[in-house]
Amino acid sequence: MSIASLETYFEKELRDCQDKGLMVSLHMKATMMKISDPIIFGHCVKVYYKDVFAKYGTILKQVGFNPNNGL
């Protein structure tokens, strides 16, 4: 799976939810995906908070923030 395609998909779906006034909830079946699921979730966090990452990305990196660990 392409990261760019995944992030484009998340952006499209998050925008659609926002336009429709819907709550966003990302559920992933984690039976055999303990490595990839946090990474995929992290990309969703980065897309959802892209303005925050654009503004505070350097600071977040300095303090060791990892979106794969959630919020």
C-alpha positions as CSV (number, residue, x, y, z in Angstrom):
1,M,0.0,0.0,0.0
2,S,1.3,3.4,-0.9
3,I,1.5,5.9,2.0
4,A,0.5,8.7,-0.4
5,S,-2.6,6.8,-1.5
6,L,-3.5,6.0,2.1
7,E,-3.1,9.6,3.2
8,T,-5.1,10.8,0.2
9,Y,-7.9,8.3,1.2
10,F,-7.9,9.5,4.8
11,E,-8.0,13.2,3.7
12,K,-10.9,12.5,1.4
13,E,-12.9,10.6,4.0
14,L,-12.2,13.0,6.8
15,R,-13.2,15.9,4.6
16,D,-16.4,14.1,3.7
17,C,-17.2,13.5,7.4
18,Q,-16.6,17.1,8.2
19,D,-18.8,18.3,5.3
20,K,-21.6,16.1,6.5
21,G,-21.1,16.9,10.2
22,L,-20.3,13.3,11.1
23,M,-18.1,12.0,13.9
24,V,-14.9,10.2,12.8
25,S,-14.0,6.9,14.3
26,L,-11.2,4.7,13.0
27,H,-11.6,1.0,13.9
28,M,-9.1,-1.6,12.9
29,K,-9.1,-5.3,13.4
30,A,-5.8,-6.0,15.1
31,T,-5.6,-9.8,15.3
32,M,-2.5,-10.2,13.1
33,M,-1.6,-6.6,12.4
34,K,0.1,-5.5,15.6
35,I,2.9,-3.9,13.6
36,S,1.1,-2.2,10.7
37,D,-2.0,-1.0,12.5
38,P,-0.3,1.6,14.7
39,I,1.6,2.9,11.6
40,I,-1.6,3.1,9.6
41,F,-3.4,4.8,12.6
42,G,-0.4,7.2,12.8
43,H,-0.9,8.3,9.2
44,C,-4.6,9.0,10.0
45,V,-3.5,11.1,13.0
46,K,-1.1,13.1,10.8
47,V,-3.7,13.8,8.2
48,Y,-6.4,14.7,10.8
49,Y,-4.0,17.1,12.6
50,K,-2.1,18.2,9.5
51,D,-2.4,21.9,10.5
52,V,-0.9,21.2,13.9
53,F,2.0,19.2,12.4
54,A,2.6,22.0,9.9
55,K,2.8,24.6,12.7
56,Y,4.4,22.6,15.5
57,G,6.2,19.8,13.6
58,T,9.7,20.8,14.6
59,I,8.7,21.1,18.3
60,L,6.8,17.8,18.2
61,K,9.9,16.1,16.7
62,Q,12.1,17.6,19.3
63,V,10.0,16.2,22.2
64,G,9.9,12.8,20.5
65,F,6.2,12.8,19.6
66,N,5.2,9.7,17.6
67,P,1.7,9.8,16.1
68,N,1.8,6.0,15.8
69,N,1.4,5.9,19.6
70,G,-1.9,7.9,19.4
71,L,-2.6,11.0,21.3
